[in-house]
Amino acid sequence: MEFVIQLLPLVVIFGVFWYFLIRPQRKKEQEHEEMVDNLEVGDKVVTIGGIKAKVIKITGDNMKLRIASDVDIDVVKNAIGSLDNPKKDSDN
């Protein structure tokens, strides 16, 4: 019985860490993965390096981004940090 009482604070601390640190991080990773999987040609994105670009070609795990007129770069999908235009309807 004493062992269970001594173990209880550790279980509570782990529960608090999981609820406030691990769970939100996993949710954020899942949202990012979903965003990357739903990228389409024509989307405006920001890379994790801060480069703003437009998606012009997607092939498997790689994509080609246009950062300026006649300037294209190849990146992996996970290099995309966020969408630059989260609401496509606002462009119309």
Number of C-alpha atoms within 10 A of each C-alpha: 6 7 7 9 9 10 11 12 11 11 12 11 11 11 13 12 12 13 12 10 11 12 11 12 13 11 11 11 11 12 12 16 14 11 14 18 12 9 17 13 13 13 17 21 21 17 19 12 9 11 13 18 22 21 20 16 15 17 9 8 11 14 20 19 25 18 15 11 6 6 8 15 13 13 15 14 19 15 14 23 17 17 18 15 13 11 8 10 7 7 6 4
